[in-house]
């Protein structure tokens, strides 16, 4: 079990803003390139006079990829940015965002939200925590995301249980609020972003990882 105590001053965090922004931008480009590339491939098929027998397949490819791109953009606006003008989000809105980017995966996601609405920092923490909980189940399993009130704040918990439930080393490093020294930055930046989001909201993040089980628990004051 590791507990991020959040006693590090904000001006001595392991990464400065410009560097973190460049890593997040790289991750977003990586995530967007697959559906956008598929849309272009579908358009190429439509414009190819020798491939008219694949017209239906091309339209299906474009449609599915466009839906995936929209889901990713909507998710990322809340998970990584402040582009949305909303200051509070309902649980249903946040569930829809996460379900849109995790649908079709091997893991099942069960939502148990006892909180009606969330502030912007709480919403950002919840969608990232839920996404990372599902990501801890690459071979399938059960992901359960809960949110409950506790005193003047809320507790967010993501429980991943499955035969191969695990955290990649880069994810564990990011969730501990530590700078990446080896491994893939793309696997590190979102876990670190979750840590930083909760840290800047004056909350705490606890991580438990055992064979077949991963638990992420964030506590955020209102």
N, C-alpha and C positions, 0 to 999 in steps of 0.2 A: 504494500500500500504506500502511495506517495501522497503527500499533502502539500499543495502550493500555498505557502503561508502569506505571500503577498506583502512581505515587509521590505521589498526592494523599492527604493525611491524611483518615481517615474522618470527622473532625469538620468538614471543609471541602468535603464533597461538594456538587455543584451543586443538590441538592434535599433538603429535610428529610423526615423520616418521614411526618408527617401529609399533606403535599401528595402525596407519592408514593403513599400508601395510597389517597387519594381518586381518583387517576388510574387505579390498578389496579382499584378498585371500579367506576369508570365503564366501563372496558374489559370487565370481567366482565358487567356489566349489558347492555352492547351485544351481547356474544356470546350471552348467554342469552335475550335477548328474542325472537330469531327462532324457535328451536324451541319455546319456551314459548308464544308467540303462535300458532304453528301447532297446538299441542295444543288450545288454547282454541277455535280455529276449527273443528277436527275435532269437538270436543264440541258446539259450536253446531249443526253439521250433523246430528249424531246426534239432537239434541233438537228439530230442526225438522221438524214433521210434513209439511211440503210438500217435504222433500228426502230422503225415505226411499229414493228410487232412487239416492242417492249414498252410501248407508250403507257400502258396501265401500270407496269412496274415502276416506270419513271415517276409517274404522278404519285404513286404510293410512297416512293422514296422521298420525294419532295415534301409531301404532306407530313409524314412521320418525323422527318428531320426538322421541319419548321416548328412543329409542336415541341420537339425536344429543345430547340434553341430558345423558344419563348419561355419555356419552363425554367431553363438555366438562367436566362436574363432576369426573370422575375425573382428567382431564388437569390441570385447574387446581389440584387439591389438591396435586399434586406440583410443578407448574410455578411456582405463585405462593405456596403456603401451606405450613404445617407441620401441617395438620390430621391427617395420617396419623401413626401412632405408629411406623411402620417407620423404622429408622435406616439400613438398607441395602436396595438394590433390585437385582434381577437384570436383566440385559440384556433378557430376554424380557418382563418386566413393563413396562419402559420402552418397548420397541418397540410393545407392545400399546396403551399410552396414546397414543402419537403417531399410530399407524396409525388409531386410532379417530376422531381429529379431522381427519385429512388424507385419509381414504378418499373416493374419488369425485371428487377434484380432477384437474386436467389433468396434473400432474407425477407421475412415478413415483418411489418412494422405495426405495432399496436400502440395507440395513443390513449393515455389516461390522464387527461388534464383536468385538474380541479380548480384551475385559475381561469377566470372569465376573459381577462385581457392583460396585455403585457406592455410595458414601456419599451421604447426603442432599444435600449441596451439589453433588456431582458429578452426581447424578441430575437435580437441578433444572437444572443447566447443560446437560446433554445433551438433555433434552426441549425446552427452549426453543431451543437451537441447532438441533435437527432441525426444529422447527416453522418457524423463521425461514429455514432453508435451502429448505424447500419453498415458503414464501411468496415467495422471490426468483424463482420461476418462474410468474408469473401466466398466461403463455400456454402452459405445458407445458414439459417437458424432463426431464432426469434429475437426481435428487438422490441423493447418496451420503453417508451418515453413517458415520464410522469412529470407533473408540475403541481406543487402544492404550496399553500401559504405556510409560513413559519415566522411567528412574531410579526415584525414590520417588513419582512421580506418574503422571498419565495425560494423554494428548493426545486431545482431541475435535476432530473436523474435519467440517465440512459443506461439500460441494462441490455447487454448483448450476450446471448447464450446459444452456443452451437458447437458442433464437433471441432471446428477449427477457429473458434472465436479468438482473436488476438489483436494486439496493437503492433504495428510495424515499429521498429526502433526509432525511425524518424518521428512518428506520431507521438511516441512516448516522450521523446525529447521536447517536442513542441508543447505538449500538455503540461510539462514540468516548468515551462517558461524558460527553457535553456536554449542557447544559440546552437544551431546545427554545425557540427564539425565534420561530419561525414554522412554520406547517404544522399537521398534525393530531396532537393528543396521543395519540389512540388508536393511531396508527401508530408512535409514538415510545416508548411506555412499555414494551412487551415487549422491544425491543432494549436499552433502557437497563437493564431488569431483568436481562437476561443479563449485560451488562457489570458491573453491581453484584454479582451473584451470584459471578462469577469474581473480581472485585476483592476481595470480602470473604473469599474462600477463599484469598487471597494468590496468585492465579494471574495469568495474562496472556491477553489476547485480541488476536488479530491478524485484520485484515479486508483482503481483497483484492477489488477490484471492477473488472472490465474488461468490454468488450462481450461479452455472451453467457456470462459466467463470473463467479461469486461464490464466494469461499472464506472460511469462518469457522473460525478455529482457536483453540481454548482449551486452555491448559495449566494443570492444577490439581494442586498437591501433594497427597499422601495425608494 
